[in-house]
Amino acid sequence: MRGLLFCNVRRVVVLALPQQQAAMLRRSREARWRKTRVSGFVAAEQQSAPASSPPSLKRRHEGDPEEFRSPPKRLDTGEGHSQKVATHYNALQECGLVERSRSRILHMRNFNNWMKSALIGEIVEKVKRERRDVTVLDLGCGKGGDLLKWRKGHISKLVCADIADISVDQCRQRYDDMRRRSHPNERIFSAEFVTADCSRELLSDKLKDPDLRFDICSCQFVYHYSFESHSQADMMLKNACERLRPGGFFIGTTPDAYELVRRLEESDANSFGNEVYRVTFLKKGDYPLFGCQYDFNLEGVVDVPEFLVYFPLFVEMAKKYNMRLVYKKTFHEFFEEKIKDEQNRALLQRMQGLEQYPADGRDRLASDSPGEYEHAERRARTSGVRLPLGTLSKSEWEATSIYLMFVFEKMS
Ligand SMILES: C[S@@+](CC[C@H](N)C(=O)[O-])C[C@H]1O[C@@H](n2cnc3c(N)ncnc32)[C@H](O)[C@@H]1O
């Protein structure tokens, strides 16, 4: 485990665990992996066929990303992966506040949501320095978990696209409710909703105005589904970047392939995980550039297949659309940076993105398992540390620290 979070209301401490060791391990694995991959890149560029083998939440502040909701029963429809993804997300139930507040991973969900808020806030602010009216594409919008973030950013127009038609309907419904309940003086962005497999269909063919230009494309917890094949990953990228204005941004979150492979190779089996998540690969030691499938199991229920996104390849592919990588940061790096800001800290607290340790009299910790809060216990015993602390259980942190954030900019 490479780092655990502590946040005191006034002071934030990020305790880095054996970072140096992890960095060394990572470098050596990256080098090994890169060696086998660079040669595979050309071949993979040419093949377009899919590689088939391969504590009580009191208020709602932000949306709730679907990937951290309780998924439905295991799906085995025998359909292609895109269809499986749509069926899976369509079947996800909107769960109420009470049910959500009972979730073992409530704080991790809130934490991830806060991470997205911080990223979206940063980029909207950047664009607003240059432009008054901001147009956004939410690629893989789900049920509209980020609508409130766009509202907070005072954007002008939002296009929401997703493969799952029921999710798109629920997103539209959520938007309509938001508009209806808003103050008459508040100018809420206009919105358009599109159902499309964005890894196989051209989005601009489905837009009301095919010449519409975007300032931001946000792709949160989505892009990895398209890495099933080169043609799908390229189409998703095209949809994300083709209609961006020069100086516009393509932002998102996706699992960090290095981290996944590192954990897999450290494990004795084809899988790794803990009491909240499990990742299972089809095989070990062979990581094709596309179609490198794994199952991500959260809270004990199998999810739809996902695919490794080899980041250097992603960066290369983005150049075709005149995109330059601004940064790629692990969740840990991004958190460390964003938590320095007073407003972000206050937002994290309001969103209950960290769990209070020790729990106050009315609440229990998210887990009773031994070792889940050892890091917090140790920290709490350190002299001069003010209690309570804010943290995540060890298992939640291991699950969330799989992800990374990226920002690309469109060149002129
Ligand atoms: C983990 S959810 C994230 C939803 C939302 N972005 C959020 O952060 O709350 C992944 C979403 O990606 C969508 N998705 C997956 N593959 C897609 C594709 N090929 N085209 C469009 N949407 C896709 C799914 O339907 C699902 O809504």
Ligand as a Chemical Component Dictionary entry (heavy atoms), coordinates in Angstrom:
data_LIG
# 
_chem_comp.id                   LIG 
_chem_comp.type                 NON-POLYMER 
_chem_comp.pdbx_formal_charge   0 
_chem_comp.three_letter_code    LIG 
# 
loop_
_chem_comp_atom.comp_id 
_chem_comp_atom.atom_id 
_chem_comp_atom.alt_atom_id 
_chem_comp_atom.type_symbol 
_chem_comp_atom.charge 
_chem_comp_atom.model_Cartn_x 
_chem_comp_atom.model_Cartn_y 
_chem_comp_atom.model_Cartn_z 
_chem_comp_atom.pdbx_ordinal 
LIG C1  C1  C 0  -18.481 3.899 -14.087 1  
LIG S1  S1  S 1  -19.750 4.646 -14.929 2  
LIG C2  C2  C 0  -19.338 6.361 -14.769 3  
LIG C3  C3  C 0  -20.500 7.289 -14.955 4  
LIG C4  C4  C 0  -20.166 8.776 -14.771 5  
LIG N1  N1  N 0  -19.157 9.222 -15.683 6  
LIG C5  C5  C 0  -19.736 9.057 -13.346 7  
LIG O1  O1  O 0  -18.562 9.322 -13.089 8  
LIG O2  O2  O -1 -20.616 9.024 -12.469 9  
LIG C6  C6  C 0  -19.267 4.270 -16.574 10 
LIG C7  C7  C 0  -20.224 4.793 -17.607 11 
LIG O3  O3  O 0  -19.630 4.641 -18.895 12 
LIG C8  C8  C 0  -20.642 4.286 -19.798 13 
LIG N2  N2  N 0  -20.023 3.665 -20.984 14 
LIG C9  C9  C 0  -19.250 2.559 -21.021 15 
LIG N3  N3  N 0  -18.906 2.280 -22.292 16 
LIG C10 C10 C 0  -19.458 3.240 -23.065 17 
LIG C11 C11 C 0  -19.481 3.485 -24.452 18 
LIG N4  N4  N 0  -18.873 2.679 -25.313 19 
LIG N5  N5  N 0  -20.145 4.561 -24.920 20 
LIG C12 C12 C 0  -20.793 5.391 -24.059 21 
LIG N6  N6  N 0  -20.827 5.195 -22.720 22 
LIG C13 C13 C 0  -20.165 4.137 -22.229 23 
LIG C14 C14 C 0  -21.496 3.326 -18.984 24 
LIG O4  O4  O 0  -22.777 3.125 -19.535 25 
LIG C15 C15 C 0  -21.532 4.034 -17.635 26 
LIG O5  O5  O 0  -22.606 4.942 -17.542 27 
# 
loop_
_chem_comp_bond.comp_id 
_chem_comp_bond.atom_id_1 
_chem_comp_bond.atom_id_2 
_chem_comp_bond.value_order 
_chem_comp_bond.pdbx_ordinal 
LIG C1  S1  SING 1  
LIG S1  C2  SING 2  
LIG S1  C6  SING 3  
LIG C2  C3  SING 4  
LIG C3  C4  SING 5  
LIG C4  N1  SING 6  
LIG C4  C5  SING 7  
LIG C5  O1  DOUB 8  
LIG C5  O2  SING 9  
LIG C6  C7  SING 10 
LIG C7  O3  SING 11 
LIG C7  C15 SING 12 
LIG O3  C8  SING 13 
LIG C8  N2  SING 14 
LIG C8  C14 SING 15 
LIG N2  C9  SING 16 
LIG N2  C13 SING 17 
LIG C9  N3  DOUB 18 
LIG N3  C10 SING 19 
LIG C10 C11 SING 20 
LIG C10 C13 DOUB 21 
LIG C11 N4  SING 22 
LIG C11 N5  DOUB 23 
LIG N5  C12 SING 24 
LIG C12 N6  DOUB 25 
LIG N6  C13 SING 26 
LIG C14 O4  SING 27 
LIG C14 C15 SING 28 
LIG C15 O5  SING 29 
# 
